Amino acid sequence: MVETKIGKTGQQGFTLIEIIAVLVILGILAIVAVPKYFDLQEQARQSAAKGLIAAAQSQLSMGYATLKLNTTWSNTPATECGWVVISNSEGNITCTGNWTDSYIKIDANVSGTTNKTTGYWNSPEASGS
């Protein structure tokens, strides 16, 4: 019996040009995607700092309400901000100002961010409410 080569003429592997083309495409994708990934990390840290500011604003509102209900309350805004819990201790939050000020400045920093994020808690008495 004579065997024919029909059916045995299929491709046996990739050519060098195909492999190089795939590597070039992967390289271009890596160049575009990696910087975007690092930018997302910074944005996530900034969002975490904004979340800390929101938590501090809420805590300051609770402390202010307690101060108005209980005249012997002696906590300062800095003490109230100390109640804001940072889960993994990779950041800090500071509050500067007094209850009698028109606003209290809140600085939050999450480890790895390039700068602090600042927010304010406005006194309800200062806004005319």
C-alpha positions as CSV (number, residue, x, y, z in Angstrom):
1,M,0.0,0.0,0.0
2,V,1.1,3.5,-0.8
3,E,0.6,6.3,1.7
4,T,-0.2,9.7,0.5
5,K,0.8,13.0,2.2
6,I,-2.8,14.3,2.1
7,G,-3.8,15.2,5.7
8,K,-0.2,15.5,6.9
9,T,0.4,18.9,5.4
10,G,-1.0,20.8,8.5
11,Q,1.0,23.5,10.3
12,Q,3.4,22.1,12.9
13,G,4.2,25.3,14.9
14,F,4.5,29.0,14.9
15,T,7.0,30.9,12.8
16,L,9.6,33.2,14.2
17,I,7.7,36.2,12.7
18,E,4.5,35.2,14.5
19,I,6.2,34.9,17.8
20,I,7.9,38.3,17.4
21,A,4.6,39.9,16.5
22,V,2.9,38.5,19.6
23,L,5.8,39.7,21.8
24,V,5.6,43.2,20.3
25,I,1.9,43.4,20.9
26,L,2.4,42.2,24.5
27,G,5.1,44.8,25.0
28,I,2.9,47.6,23.7
29,L,0.1,46.5,26.0
30,A,2.4,46.4,29.0
31,I,3.7,49.9,28.2
32,V,0.1,51.3,28.1
33,A,-1.3,49.3,31.0
34,V,1.4,49.5,33.7
35,P,1.3,53.3,34.2
36,K,-2.5,53.2,34.4
37,Y,-2.3,50.6,37.1
38,F,0.0,52.8,39.3
39,D,-2.3,55.8,38.7
40,L,-5.2,53.7,39.9
41,Q,-3.3,53.0,43.2
42,E,-2.8,56.7,43.8
43,Q,-6.5,57.4,43.1
44,A,-7.5,54.6,45.5
45,R,-5.3,56.1,48.3
46,Q,-6.8,59.5,47.7
47,S,-10.3,58.1,47.9
48,A,-9.4,56.3,51.1
49,A,-8.1,59.6,52.6
50,K,-11.4,61.3,51.5
51,G,-13.3,58.5,53.3
52,L,-11.3,59.2,56.5
53,I,-12.2,62.9,56.2
54,A,-15.9,61.9,55.9
55,A,-15.6,59.7,59.0
56,A,-13.9,62.5,60.9
57,Q,-16.7,64.9,59.9
58,S,-19.3,62.5,61.1
59,Q,-17.4,62.0,64.4
60,L,-17.1,65.7,64.9
61,S,-20.8,66.2,64.4
62,M,-21.5,63.6,67.0
63,G,-19.1,65.2,69.4
64,Y,-20.6,68.6,68.8
65,A,-24.1,67.3,69.4
66,T,-22.9,65.7,72.7
67,L,-21.3,69.0,73.7
68,K,-24.6,70.8,73.1
69,L,-26.6,68.2,75.1
70,N,-24.1,67.9,77.9
71,T,-22.4,71.1,79.1
72,T,-19.8,69.1,81.1
73,W,-18.5,67.4,77.9
74,S,-14.8,68.1,77.7
75,N,-13.6,66.4,74.6
76,T,-11.8,68.5,72.0
77,P,-12.1,68.1,68.3
78,A,-8.7,66.5,68.3
79,T,-10.0,63.9,70.8
80,E,-13.0,63.3,68.6
81,C,-10.9,62.7,65.5
82,G,-8.9,60.2,67.6
83,W,-12.0,58.0,67.6
84,V,-11.8,57.5,63.8
85,V,-10.3,54.0,63.4
86,I,-7.8,53.4,60.6
87,S,-8.0,49.6,60.1
88,N,-4.5,48.8,59.1
89,S,-2.7,51.8,60.7
90,E,-1.3,52.9,57.3
91,G,-2.4,56.4,57.6
92,N,-3.2,59.2,60.0
93,I,-5.8,61.9,60.6
94,T,-5.5,65.1,62.5
95,C,-8.0,67.8,63.4
96,T,-7.1,71.3,64.3
97,G,-9.4,73.9,65.7
98,N,-11.8,74.4,68.6
99,W,-15.5,73.9,69.0
100,T,-15.9,77.7,69.0
101,D,-14.2,78.1,65.6
102,S,-16.3,78.5,62.5
103,Y,-14.6,75.4,61.1
104,I,-12.3,72.6,62.1
105,K,-9.5,71.6,59.6
106,I,-9.1,67.9,59.0
107,D,-5.9,66.5,57.4
108,A,-5.9,62.9,56.3
109,N,-3.0,61.0,54.9
110,V,-2.9,57.4,53.7
111,S,0.5,55.7,53.4
112,G,1.8,55.9,49.9
113,T,0.0,59.1,48.9
114,T,2.0,62.0,47.6
115,N,0.3,64.6,49.7
116,K,-2.3,65.1,52.4
117,T,-6.0,65.4,51.7
118,T,-7.7,68.3,53.6
119,G,-11.3,68.7,54.5
120,Y,-13.3,70.9,56.9
121,W,-16.1,70.5,59.4
122,N,-18.2,73.6,59.6
123,S,-19.8,74.6,62.8
124,P,-23.6,74.8,62.6
125,E,-23.5,78.0,64.6
126,A,-21.1,79.7,62.2
127,S,-23.3,78.9,59.2
128,G,-26.3,80.7,60.7
129,S,-28.4,77.6,61.2
